[in-house]
Amino acid sequence: MPAVYASTPNLLHNATAVLGLPWVALYMPPPSHITSEPVADWRALIHELAAMDRPSASDGERRAAELIAARLEGYGCRVTVEQERAHGGYWWPIGLVNVLAAGAGALALRSPQKRVRALAAVLAGTGAAALWDDLGHGRRWFRRALLPHRATFNVVAEAGDPAAEHTIVLIAHHDAAHSGLIFHPILPRIPLKLMPRLHDKAGRSFPLLYTVWLGPVMVCAGSLLGIRRLLRGGVALATAATAAMTDIALRDVVPGANDNLSAVGVLTATAQALQERPLHGVRVLLISTGSEESFSEGMQGFGHRHFGELDPERTEMICLECLGGPTLIVVEGEGMLRMRDYPSDMREELDRVAADAGISVVRGLRTTAATDAIIPLRAGYRVATLASVDETKLPMNYHWPSDRPEALHWTTIEQAIAVCERFLRTRAGQSRGAD
């Protein structure tokens, strides 16, 4: 079973590994280089974490988790760092499938034999099915069966009223993304400059992930139907997808201040607020996941471990994502291939409490990227996402080296902190009134 990792000295780590025992513990004292004293400013934590390399499922991710856990413990939370298993990347699953599809398509183009075309269709069709599952945050059978996995680290902190029946979960993540040419900041500005009216009306981001799925689909269809033009298009698209994934794999990780240390700052500021002004009537879980950038593998691990004990009728979740841009938004829905809207009452409640706090939020935007919210959304929980965008209607400095603390809009993060605290205290008041 997955282990619950505690920040214990290396001697205990080695002993448990040798004895084959699971690491199960409440949060233990942190290493000497990490303080558990409350910090004066959550901004300092963002700067400290941004200086760390934090790829998904890495030692840097672990060190970041320990630091966040220590800060949350300093604010009176009951904290664990839970170890899960993750592949830690998305370029290998996508890249391998597209290499397979491109090779199968090239083989079908060169051979007139029906059995060769049938084989190409089977290979490409299987790859397309694997990507539909992987990009849709399903069972992930392809990466589970064929790709190596390593440790990833989730921080789970409990605050508020531990005896309350109602639970609210705030979700951030502390790993950082690899960069890549497809994330160049000039690309989303092209439609903004060339088609400003269309851009103003757009309610969702460009479905970029369709381009890595359509290549295998086109090769499969072209092989079955014997349409060479469709085959050639599929091979070209799959080859381009492979090149893009290779570029991402070879890039360094970005500092990730907006994506998503801004949300980690909101978690720690909320913990401080709950320590200074205790909350009764609602149990609060503050979660910072690992391996979000590898398509929410850390959140999947949290779900496998905890969803059985979190009643969907008594649990609400708010995902905090990229909160350092100029404009705060309540996201309407998300999905890389299939769009899924969040429950309307959760979106409306976030909007309402923001208005009560005197904060304006933008509505009407959906993302074809994905957040950790997709995991509880698929599981039937009431969940919504609070995020921010710039003038491109996308997260600022998304997956680019310029995603540094110096570029953050700190006022937007402060607004997100106020919205989260208002949401928690509103729900606590409603719970006490119901009692």
MODA-V599544 format. One record per residue. N is the residue number from 0. D_LAST is the distance of its C-alpha to the last C-alpha in whole Angstrom. Layout:
N | D_LAST
N | D_LAST
//
This chain:
0 | 38
1 | 37
2 | 37
3 | 34
4 | 37
5 | 36
6 | 39
7 | 41
8 | 45
9 | 47
10 | 48
11 | 45
12 | 45
13 | 49
14 | 48
15 | 45
16 | 47
17 | 50
18 | 48
19 | 46
20 | 43
21 | 40
22 | 39
23 | 35
24 | 34
25 | 31
26 | 32
27 | 36
28 | 38
29 | 39
30 | 43
31 | 45
32 | 45
33 | 41
34 | 40
35 | 36
36 | 36
37 | 34
38 | 36
39 | 36
40 | 36
41 | 35
42 | 38
43 | 40
44 | 38
45 | 39
46 | 43
47 | 43
48 | 41
49 | 44
50 | 47
51 | 46
52 | 47
53 | 44
54 | 45
55 | 43
56 | 43
57 | 45
58 | 46
59 | 45
60 | 41
61 | 41
62 | 42
63 | 40
64 | 37
65 | 37
66 | 38
67 | 34
68 | 33
69 | 34
70 | 33
71 | 29
72 | 30
73 | 31
74 | 28
75 | 26
76 | 25
77 | 26
78 | 28
79 | 30
80 | 33
81 | 34
82 | 37
83 | 37
84 | 40
85 | 42
86 | 45
87 | 44
88 | 46
89 | 46
90 | 50
91 | 51
92 | 50
93 | 50
94 | 54
95 | 55
96 | 54
97 | 56
98 | 59
99 | 59
100 | 59
101 | 61
102 | 64
103 | 63
104 | 64
105 | 67
106 | 68
107 | 68
108 | 70
109 | 73
110 | 73
111 | 74
112 | 73
113 | 70
114 | 69
115 | 68
116 | 66
117 | 64
118 | 64
119 | 63
120 | 60
121 | 59
122 | 58
123 | 57
124 | 55
125 | 53
126 | 53
127 | 51
128 | 49
129 | 48
130 | 47
131 | 45
132 | 43
133 | 43
134 | 42
135 | 40
136 | 38
137 | 38
138 | 40
139 | 42
140 | 45
141 | 48
142 | 47
143 | 45
144 | 49
145 | 51
146 | 50
147 | 50
148 | 46
149 | 45
150 | 42
151 | 40
152 | 37
153 | 33
154 | 31
155 | 28
156 | 26
157 | 22
158 | 20
159 | 17
160 | 14
161 | 16
162 | 13
163 | 11
164 | 11
165 | 12
166 | 15
167 | 17
168 | 21
169 | 24
170 | 27
171 | 31
172 | 34
173 | 37
174 | 40
175 | 42
176 | 44
177 | 48
178 | 50
179 | 52
180 | 55
181 | 52
182 | 50
183 | 53
184 | 51
185 | 54
186 | 53
187 | 50
188 | 52
189 | 54
190 | 53
191 | 51
192 | 55
193 | 57
194 | 54
195 | 52
196 | 51
197 | 50
198 | 48
199 | 46
200 | 45
201 | 44
202 | 41
203 | 41
204 | 43
205 | 46
206 | 46
207 | 48
208 | 47
209 | 48
210 | 52
211 | 51
212 | 50
213 | 53
214 | 56
215 | 55
216 | 55
217 | 58
218 | 60
219 | 58
220 | 59
221 | 62
222 | 64
223 | 63
224 | 64
225 | 67
226 | 66
227 | 68
228 | 67
229 | 63
230 | 64
231 | 65
232 | 62
233 | 60
234 | 62
235 | 62
236 | 58
237 | 58
238 | 60
239 | 59
240 | 55
241 | 57
242 | 59
243 | 55
244 | 53
245 | 56
246 | 56
247 | 52
248 | 53
249 | 56
250 | 54
251 | 52
252 | 48
253 | 47
254 | 46
255 | 42
256 | 41
257 | 40
258 | 39
259 | 37
260 | 37
261 | 35
262 | 32
263 | 32
264 | 33
265 | 29
266 | 28
267 | 29
268 | 29
269 | 25
270 | 25
271 | 27
272 | 24
273 | 21
274 | 23
275 | 24
276 | 21
277 | 18
278 | 15
279 | 12
280 | 9
281 | 12
282 | 15
283 | 18
284 | 21
285 | 24
286 | 27
287 | 31
288 | 33
289 | 37
290 | 39
291 | 37
292 | 41
293 | 42
294 | 40
295 | 36
296 | 37
297 | 35
298 | 32
299 | 33
300 | 34
301 | 30
302 | 29
303 | 31
304 | 30
305 | 26
306 | 25
307 | 25
308 | 22
309 | 20
310 | 18
311 | 19
312 | 16
313 | 14
314 | 17
315 | 18
316 | 22
317 | 24
318 | 27
319 | 29
320 | 33
321 | 36
322 | 34
323 | 38
324 | 39
325 | 40
326 | 37
327 | 34
328 | 33
329 | 30
330 | 32
331 | 32
332 | 33
333 | 35
334 | 38
335 | 41
336 | 43
337 | 40
338 | 37
339 | 34
340 | 31
341 | 28
342 | 25
343 | 25
344 | 22
345 | 22
346 | 25
347 | 24
348 | 21
349 | 23
350 | 26
351 | 23
352 | 22
353 | 25
354 | 26
355 | 24
356 | 25
357 | 29
358 | 30
359 | 32
360 | 32
361 | 34
362 | 33
363 | 35
364 | 37
365 | 37
366 | 38
367 | 40
368 | 40
369 | 37
370 | 34
371 | 32
372 | 29
373 | 32
374 | 31
375 | 27
376 | 28
377 | 30
378 | 28
379 | 25
380 | 23
381 | 21
382 | 24
383 | 26
384 | 28
385 | 29
386 | 33
387 | 36
388 | 39
389 | 43
390 | 45
391 | 46
392 | 42
393 | 42
394 | 41
395 | 43
396 | 46
397 | 44
398 | 46
399 | 49
400 | 50
401 | 49
402 | 46
403 | 46
404 | 44
405 | 46
406 | 45
407 | 42
408 | 40
409 | 38
410 | 36
411 | 35
412 | 33
413 | 32
414 | 30
415 | 29
416 | 27
417 | 26
418 | 24
419 | 23
420 | 21
421 | 20
422 | 19
423 | 17
424 | 15
425 | 14
426 | 12
427 | 11
428 | 10
429 | 9
430 | 6
431 | 5
432 | 5
433 | 4
434 | 0
//
